[in-house]
Amino acid sequence: MNTEYDVISSWRWRIAKAGMKQKDFAVNEAGITPTNLSLYLLGRKIPRPLTFEKIESALKRLGV
């Protein structure tokens, strides 16, 4: 079973697999700040449920 932490830890490689830089993904695809994305990836901050879904939706749109 995938936990929220497992999914968040997959974001880094999924963004790379989509051929995007984290900054570009955050701003252009997910509509969040690059700083917040970085904090999520480092485990220093947990995204709100709406933000989590926004990021997941953007990754799915990119096919990863």
N, C-alpha and C positions, 0 to 999 in steps of 0.2 A: 504494500500500500504506500503510495506517495504522500508524504507529508508536505505541508507548505514549505518547509525548509529544503526538502529534496527538490521541489519545483524551482525555488529561488536559486538554488545552487546550479541548476541546469541553464539558467538564463545566460550566463557568460558564454558558454560554448554555443548555445543556440544563436545568439547575436552574431558571433563570429562565423558560424556556419551560413548565416544569411548574407555574409559578405559585408557586414556593416561595422562601423566603429561604434563603441558604446555611446559616445556623445551624440552622434548622428541618430542612432536608434532612439535615444531618450527624447530628443527634441522633435525629430521629424516623424517618428512612428508612434511613440507611446504618449507624447504630450506631457512629459515630466521633465524635471531638471536633471542634468547630468550628475549633479551632486547627490541628489536623492537616489538615483540608480546606483551610483557607486556605493553609497551607504547600505543599500539593500544587498548588493553583491558581497560586501565585506561582512555582512551580518551584524552591522552596528545599528540598523534600523529595520523595522518590519513594516512593509507597506500596508496601508489600509486595504480592506477588501475590494473597494472600487478600483484602487490603483493596481492592485494585484491582477484583477480581471482585465484592466486596460492593457497591462504589459503582456499578459497571456494572449489576449485577442490580437495584439499587434504581432506577436511572434507567430501565431497561427496564420495570420494574413500573409506573412512572409514565407510560409511553408515550412517552418521549423518548430 
